[in-house]
């Protein structure tokens, strides 16, 4: 027995020593191979980066460069695999999603060079010897990669020699994440092939037309590739005309209108989203054969193999990046300036995320940006589980903070403003809006064509399951009524009727209602009446999806109560958030307001405009103030008596406007108020008001003192046609609301303007914007300019006989004395006493040089002093917006000379300049065609026809052309539709 035990012990010790020796030898060999791989990658990466900075035209060199690039990405991928494997198996817990633990271990390569990840339960035992087998497989794979890369580097000598003869390109590196999202990654070979095609001289070809198809799946970067090639300086210098069309544009023959006024070499890019219309394509080619000149190039983009038959050369085929190359891209976006070697846990999860994203550039940028700002293992694991769940369900629906993610789309060219809330901020739980529906900015591309991607969220309405009988018996206004004949929407909710059991029919009907309401929300206002013709159910859903409504009450008639009719109508709109009730007739304002307060949406209202022909009483406002406690904006036409104590019952009110119109003027003899009588000794509780507008305040009006004392939070104050700010205590209390004021507007307040300006000069230390129309003396305005002029950001004046050069000189003389701001916007209207000397003196100061927006509306100084505009444009180098409206004698020559020195304009207005012609548009296109976005040529009879159409076609960033509908030709509308330009008058400002 002792001999047997000794033999067994000796054999075990021998095996253990062999195991240690083998493990140590394998580890040492693997370290040596890893160092060899790093040295080879350094050499290959140097050659690849040098080649990407050269203009290569040889097809054989392209193939060799592609092989080298694939080897570089494979090598780096293998290095990351080895680093992650050295980490071993670790468990990652996620209590919120799966309530189980997973460990992410990287396995070896398969024949497709893709990873497989094994998910094992926590504390699962591992068989003895598994690590050795895995190490042996990794070692063999490492050696295989080394042999492959060494063979590639052995053939690299001839490539380097030929590369030295290729001309060098000016480019930016993208070896770090700072440049990764600013470059066209992974498409260098395709881009150079496309540029070579565009630069190739085909004048000897009798067909005169060369066609290159670009074929690939959705979101593989086909349009981005073409945009990058078209922005290349070599391509821009060769083609005078570049036109981009959709496949549908060929059917409407819009290309004939656009190409009519162009000459020189042509480049056409046609995007076929679906199948090719062969008839339209044949007509398009026939038209191109008739164009003058030679060397017409056509690039066609599509997903179908059908377009390959249309080309005159071999197509460029776009595919998703290989896993190794995609990981290189995703790693740079996800880790940023962090070193992945210092975060092996994150690298392991990141490799799995890259696999789940399946080569999508959009997903890499959206997910990578979020991961980069949250370098936390738990956050990354949660993101991995969400992405896997998304891939499993293959749906874009998912809950985020109680909202439904139901739409991911590109922001169209007509979208003027992007959401301020970003996807990253929403995931972090910061600033989640309270709105029922809101948009989130998912990602902004920094490379052409500069797309913006938006995610829309919507809170699902709560719905309660109910039986068929209860739904038939008591339909509520909050849900759409159902037809008894159709059995509650045509779905059986239970029983043996073959329907969905367990309330499935109710859920389906609710989902259908949600989708219909979304569709109704996208309809234009003119199409809304047609919905009621379909069915009562659709009409009810349309009303339930309406959140903003304007009602105009007709004159009162016998037998019909406006308040009762209004109450019945509002009961059908349960989800209103903004309501305007307007009427010029004399209705009982108190009864109408009570009807609004009794509506089901009263507690949801955030904005209310109440504009009737008779005043509403303060007692009624006090009675309904608790119902309207959620209001943030309120607009009243008249109030009698003039009491404001009810405002204390509106804790959310930020904006209040009171307009005493002529038809509803309050008699001063009956406008007494008890507010001032009880003001003494009463505790002053500040109101939340930030914006206040008062119109038609007379010297006999009382009750304003109580309001002024509680408006310490005001940021914007507007007085219109006011003779006073109140008598008695109100006169002294008015100064208490001026300390925090940022914007002040005085419109037609000549009697009180001087006093307000003098008080503002002494009290408004934070004021940044001043507007004065038709009021204010020269002395009061000059005192204000000396005190606060240099700190203003915006100055808007319409003072025909009160504004002098002294006021402008006072602004420039105060430079350097105020650090909180500098004048950026200067608007002058009908200021006949201003001369060119005053404007030149202001422009020569540091404050004048920083002005970004200038408006000289109906200023005859432009007629009196030719060359003034040119001087201003040369001095104000930061000028971006210019308004020259209603200068009827302004000439084309003056505009051309000004624009030659003002090349950064994005907004210019020529409204009412009757002497200007299409020559001014040509000058604008020549000097600002690459920057201008908004142009106003309404009421300019000399600007019409072909010059306007040509300008709209060639202006790169133009998005709004303001012109009368009667002056917009069909050709102009066709160009606008092609480029996404809004053509027409300025939109009218609504009530809210």
Beta strands, then each sheet from edge to edge (+ up, - down):
strand 1: 91-94
strand 2: 100-106
strand 3: 117-120
strand 4: 209-216
strand 5: 241-246
strand 6: 266-272
strand 7: 296-302
strand 8: 316-318
strand 9: 399-400
strand 10: 403-410
strand 11: 437-444
strand 12: 452-458
strand 13: 548-552
strand 14: 578-582
strand 15: 607-611
strand 16: 633-636
strand 17: 655-659
strand 18: 691-695
strand 19: 716-720
strand 20: 743-747
strand 21: 769-773
strand 22: 794-798
strand 23: 825-829
strand 24: 853-857
strand 25: 881-883
strand 26: 907-909
strand 27: 934-936
strand 28: 960-962
strand 29: 982-983
sheet 1: 1+ 2- 3+
sheet 2: 5+ 6+ 7+ 4+ 8+
sheet 3: 9+ 10- 12+ 11-
sheet 4: 13+ 14+ 15+ 16+ 17+ 18+ 19+ 20+ 21+ 22+ 23+ 24+ 25+ 26+ 27+ 28+ 29+
end
